[in-house]
Amino acid sequence: PDALRSGLRGEPLPYKIARGANTSAQRRRIPAQSSLADIVGLLVGQVVPLRTTLDGRIAGWWRLGPAAGPLPADTRLDTLDPETPLVFHYVESRLLPVELEVFVGDAPTRIRTPVGTAVPVQTLLDAVATLFDLPAADWTLRFDGVVLEPFHILDDRGIPAGATLVVRRA
């Protein structure tokens, strides 16, 4: 696929970020009009690790919120109090059986396959592009006609088993 789209927006402002509920928070300058999903994409590898199994498969992803639990992935940072620490919450990935429709021309190629529920959409798209040898383009993953954002995970949308996911150009 083409270069990854970034949802990071706005003037960088200092926010408190903590690796866990019982850890000290550090201040980081983060683009304030960004979604929490995009901020997680920015900070994985810097603040928290990309968790994998020993054979390298993604074991899960992260979400941000107060110590009590994660907030919706599309929550904008500038709607939150910068003095209240944002805490990383781990989301374990499960395998979800889906039907995948890949549109290269007019007619889709369909396969039934398991996908990880806590794998970023951009990573799923990269796997599909590699599997189907897709040409360079701005590919999107859609559920019920809605384009899923690059750093969202299927668990953010409550996608059920057996759902149809559609890959097509933007």
GUGU-313753 format. One record per residue: x negated, y, z of N, C-alpha, C, O in turn. Coordinates in steps of 0.1 Angstrom, whole numbers. Example, Ala and Ser with C-alpha at 12.3 -4.5 7.8 and 13.67 -1.06 7.14 Angstrom:
BEGIN
PT  n.c1  n.c2  n.c3 ca.c1 ca.c2 ca.c3  c.c1  c.c2  c.c3  o.c1  o.c2  o.c3
PT  -132   -57    78  -123   -45    78  -132   -33    78  -142   -33    85
PT  -128   -22    71  -137   -11    71  -129     0    79  -134    11    80
END
This chain:
BEGIN
PT  n.c1  n.c2  n.c3 ca.c1 ca.c2 ca.c3  c.c1  c.c2  c.c3  o.c1  o.c2  o.c3
PT    -8   -12     0     0     0     0    -9    13     0   -21    12     2
PT    -2    24    -2    -9    37    -2   -14    40    12   -11    32    22
PT   -21    51    14   -26    55    27   -14    56    37    -2    59    33
PT   -16    53    49    -6    53    59     0    67    62    -8    77    62
PT    13    68    63    19    81    66    18    84    81    19    75    89
PT    15    96    84    14   100    98    26   108   102    30   117    95
PT    31   105   114    43   113   119    38   123   129    47   129   136
PT    25   125   131    20   134   141    23   148   136    19   152   125
PT    29   156   144    33   170   141    32   179   153    33   175   164
PT    30   192   149    30   202   159    17   205   165     7   198   163
PT    17   216   173     5   220   180     1   210   191     9   206   199
PT   -12   207   192   -16   198   203   -15   205   216   -20   216   218
PT    -8   198   225    -7   204   239   -11   193   249   -10   181   246
PT   -15   197   261   -20   187   271    -8   180   278     1   186   283
PT    -9   167   277     1   158   284    -6   148   292   -18   144   289
PT     0   144   303    -6   133   312    -2   119   306     9   116   304
PT   -13   111   304   -11    98   299   -17    88   309   -28    90   314
PT   -10    77   313   -15    67   322   -15    53   315    -5    50   308
PT   -25    45   317   -25    31   312   -15    22   318   -10    13   311
PT   -10    25   330     0    17   337     6    25   348     2    36   351
PT    16    19   354    24    26   364    16    30   376    18    40   383
PT     6    22   380    -2    24   392   -16    28   388   -26    26   396
PT   -18    35   377   -31    40   373   -31    55   373   -21    61   372
PT   -43    61   374   -44    76   374   -41    80   359   -45    74   350
PT   -35    92   358   -32    98   345   -44   107   341   -51   113   349
PT   -46   107   328   -56   117   322   -49   126   313   -39   122   307
PT   -54   138   311   -48   148   302   -54   145   288   -66   144   286
PT   -45   145   279   -48   144   265   -41   154   257   -29   157   259
PT   -47   160   247   -41   170   238   -34   162   227   -41   155   219
PT   -21   163   226   -13   155   216    -4   164   209     2   173   215
PT    -3   162   195     7   170   188    21   169   193    27   158   194
PT    27   180   198    39   180   207    52   176   199    61   173   206
PT    52   178   186    65   175   179    65   161   174    73   157   165
PT    56   152   179    55   139   174    64   129   182    68   133   193
PT    68   118   176    76   108   183    66   100   192    54    99   190
PT    72    94   202    64    86   211    58    74   203    47    69   207
PT    65    69   193    60    58   185    47    62   178    38    54   178
PT    47    74   172    35    79   165    24    81   175    12    79   172
PT    27    86   187    17    88   197    10    75   202    -2    74   204
PT    19    65   203    13    51   206     4    47   195    -7    42   198
PT     8    49   183    -1    45   171   -14    53   172   -25    47   168
PT   -14    65   176   -26    73   178   -35    68   189   -47    68   188
PT   -29    64   200   -37    61   212   -41    46   214   -49    44   222
PT   -34    37   207   -38    23   208   -53    22   203   -56    27   192
PT   -61    16   211   -75    15   207   -84    26   214   -96    24   215
PT   -77    37   219   -84    47   226   -81    46   241   -90    47   250
PT   -68    44   244   -64    44   259   -61    30   263   -64    26   274
PT   -54    22   254   -50     8   257   -55     0   245   -56     5   234
PT   -58   -13   248   -63   -21   237   -51   -26   228   -40   -26   232
PT   -55   -30   216   -46   -38   207   -47   -52   212   -57   -59   211
PT   -36   -57   219   -36   -70   224   -34   -81   214   -25   -80   206
PT   -43   -91   214   -42  -101   204   -43  -115   211   -48  -115   223
PT   -40  -125   204   -43  -139   209   -58  -141   205   -64  -134   198
PT   -63  -153   210   -77  -156   208   -80  -158   193   -91  -156   188
PT   -70  -162   185   -72  -163   171   -69  -151   163   -69  -151   150
PT   -67  -139   170   -66  -126   163   -52  -122   159   -50  -111   153
PT   -41  -129   163   -28  -125   160   -23  -114   170   -27  -115   182
PT   -15  -105   165   -10   -94   174    -1  -100   184     9  -107   181
PT    -4   -99   197     4  -105   208    15   -95   212    25  -100   218
PT    14   -82   210    24   -73   214    19   -59   210     9   -56   205
PT    28   -49   214    25   -35   211    29   -27   224    32   -33   234
PT    28   -14   223    30    -6   234    41     4   232    44     8   220
PT    47     9   243    57    20   243    54    29   254    47    25   264
PT    58    41   253    55    51   264    68    55   271    79    55   265
PT    67    59   283    78    64   291    74    67   305    62    66   308
PT    83    71   314    79    73   328    76    59   334    78    49   327
PT    72    59   346    68    47   353    79    36   353    77    24   353
PT    92    41   353   103    33   354   106    24   341   112    14   342
PT   100    28   330   102    21   318   101    29   305   100    41   306
PT   100    23   294    98    30   281   110    38   277   121    34   279
PT   107    49   270   118    57   264   120    52   249   111    45   244
PT   131    56   243   132    53   228   120    57   220   115    68   223
PT   116    49   211   104    52   203   105    65   195    94    71   192
PT   117    70   191   118    82   183   120    95   192   122   105   187
PT   118    93   205   118   105   214   107   114   211    95   110   210
PT   110   127   209    99   136   206    92   141   219    99   143   229
PT    79   142   218    71   145   230    75   159   236    75   161   248
PT    78   169   227    81   182   232    95   183   239    98   194   244
PT   102   172   240   114   172   249   111   167   263   120   167   271
PT    99   163   266    95   158   279    87   168   287    80   177   281
PT    87   166   300    79   175   309    64   171   308    61   159   311
PT    55   180   304    41   176   303    34   173   316    23   168   316
PT    41   176   327    35   173   340    39   159   345    33   154   355
PT    49   153   339    53   140   343    45   130   335    46   130   322
PT    37   121   341    29   112   333    37   103   324    47    97   328
PT    32   101   312    37    91   303    29    78   305    17    79   304
PT    36    68   308    29    55   311    31    45   299    41    44   293
PT    20    38   296    21    27   286    28    15   292    25    11   303
PT    38    10   284    45    -2   288    43   -12   277    45    -9   265
PT    39   -24   281    36   -35   271    48   -42   266    57   -45   274
PT    50   -44   253    61   -51   247    55   -64   240    48   -63   231
PT    59   -75   246    54   -88   241    61   -91   228    73   -89   227
PT    54   -96   218    60   -99   205    66  -113   205    60  -122   211
PT    77  -114   199    84  -127   197    85  -130   182    84  -120   174
PT    86  -142   178    88  -145   164   103  -144   161   111  -151   168
PT   107  -137   151   121  -135   147   123  -140   133   116  -135   123
PT   131  -150   130   134  -155   117   142  -144   109   153  -140   114
PT   137  -140    97   144  -130    89   144  -135    75   136  -144    71
PT   152  -128    67   151  -129    52   145  -117    47   149  -106    51
PT   134  -118    40   126  -107    35   129  -106    20   127  -116    12
PT   133   -94    15   136   -91     1   125   -81    -3   124   -70     3
PT   117   -85   -13   106   -76   -18   110   -72   -32   110   -80   -41
PT   112   -59   -34   115   -54   -47   103   -48   -54    97   -38   -50
PT    98   -55   -64    87   -49   -73    94   -44   -85    89   -33   -90
PT   104   -50   -90   112   -45  -102   126   -43   -97   128   -39   -86
PT   135   -47  -106   149   -46  -102   154   -58   -94   163   -56   -85
PT   149   -69   -96   154   -81   -89   144   -84   -77   132   -84   -79
PT   149   -87   -65   140   -90   -54   135  -104   -54   141  -113   -59
PT   123  -105   -48   119  -119   -44   123  -121   -30   121  -112   -21
PT   129  -132   -27   134  -135   -13   127  -146    -7   124  -157   -13
PT   123  -144     6   118  -156    14   123  -155    28   127  -144    33
PT   124  -166    34   128  -167    48   114  -169    55   106  -178    52
PT   112  -160    66    99  -161    72   101  -156    87   109  -147    89
PT    93  -160    96    92  -154   109    84  -141   109    73  -141   102
PT    88  -131   116    80  -119   117    79  -116   132    88  -119   140
PT    69  -108   136    67  -104   150    75   -92   153    76   -83   145
PT    82   -93   164    91   -82   168    84   -70   174    90   -59   175
PT    71   -72   178    64   -61   184    51   -58   176    40   -56   182
PT    53   -58   163    42   -55   154    46   -42   146    57   -42   141
PT    37   -32   146    41   -20   139    46   -22   125    40   -31   118
PT    56   -15   120    61   -16   107    50   -15    96    49   -22    87
PT    41    -6    98    30    -4    89    21   -16    87    16   -19    77
PT    20   -24    98    12   -36    98    20   -47    91    14   -55    83
PT    33   -48    93    41   -57    86    41   -54    71    40   -64    63
PT    41   -42    67    41   -38    53    27   -42    47    27   -46    35
PT    17   -40    54     4   -44    49     3   -59    47    -3   -64    37
PT     9   -67    56     9   -81    54    17   -85    42    13   -94    35
PT    28   -79    40    37   -82    28    29   -78    15    29   -85     5
PT    23   -66    15    15   -62     4     4   -71     0     2   -74   -12
PT    -2   -77    10   -13   -86     8    -7  -100     3   -12  -105    -7
PT     3  -105     9     9  -117     5    15  -117    -9    13  -127   -17
PT    21  -106   -13    27  -105   -26    18   -97   -36    22   -95   -48
PT     6   -94   -32    -3   -86   -41     4   -74   -47     3   -72   -59
PT    10   -66   -39    18   -55   -44     8   -44   -48    -3   -42   -43
PT    12   -36   -59     4   -25   -63     4   -14   -53    13   -13   -45
PT    -6    -6   -54    -7     6   -45     5    15   -47     8    19   -59
PT    12    18   -37    24    26   -37    28    29   -23    23    24   -13
PT    38    38   -22    43    41    -8    55    32    -5    66    35    -8
PT    52    20     0    61    10     3    68    13    16    62    18    26
PT    81     9    17    88    11    30    95    -2    34    97   -11    25
PT    98    -4    47   105   -15    52   118    -9    57   119     0    64
PT   129   -16    52   143   -11    55   151   -22    62   150   -34    59
PT   160   -17    71   170   -26    77   183   -18    77   184    -7    81
PT   193   -25    71   206   -19    69   205    -6    62   213     4    65
PT   197    -5    52   195     7    44   187    19    51   185    29    44
PT   182    17    63   175    27    70   160    24    69   156    13    72
PT   152    34    65   137    32    64   132    32    79   134    41    86
PT   124    22    82   118    21    95   105    28    95    97    27    85
PT   102    36   105    90    44   106    78    36   108    79    25   114
PT    66    41   104    54    33   104    50    27   117    45    15   118
PT    52    34   128    47    29   141    59    24   150    57    21   162
PT    71    22   144    82    16   151    79     1   150    72    -4   141
PT    86    -7   159    85   -21   159   100   -26   158   109   -19   161
PT   101   -38   153   115   -44   151   123   -43   164   135   -41   164
PT   116   -45   176   123   -45   189   129   -31   191   139   -30   199
PT   124   -20   185   129    -7   187   143    -6   182   152     2   186
PT   147   -14   172   159   -13   165   169   -24   168   180   -25   163
PT   164   -33   177   173   -45   181   177   -53   169   188   -58   168
PT   168   -56   160   171   -63   148   173   -78   152   165   -84   159
PT   184   -84   147   188   -97   151   181  -108   143   177  -105   131
PT   181  -120   148   176  -131   140   185  -133   128   197  -131   128
PT   179  -137   117   186  -139   104   188  -126    96   194  -126    85
PT   184  -114   101   186  -102    94   179  -101    81   169  -109    79
PT   183   -93    72   176   -91    60   168   -78    61   173   -67    64
PT   155   -79    59   146   -68    58   142   -66    43   139   -75    36
PT   142   -53    39   139   -50    25   127   -42    24   125   -32    31
PT   118   -46    15   106   -39    12   107   -34    -2   110   -41   -12
PT   106   -20    -4   107   -14   -17    99    -1   -16    96     4    -6
PT    97     5   -28    90    18   -29    99    29   -23   111    28   -24
PT    92    38   -17   100    50   -11   108    57   -21   114    67   -18
END
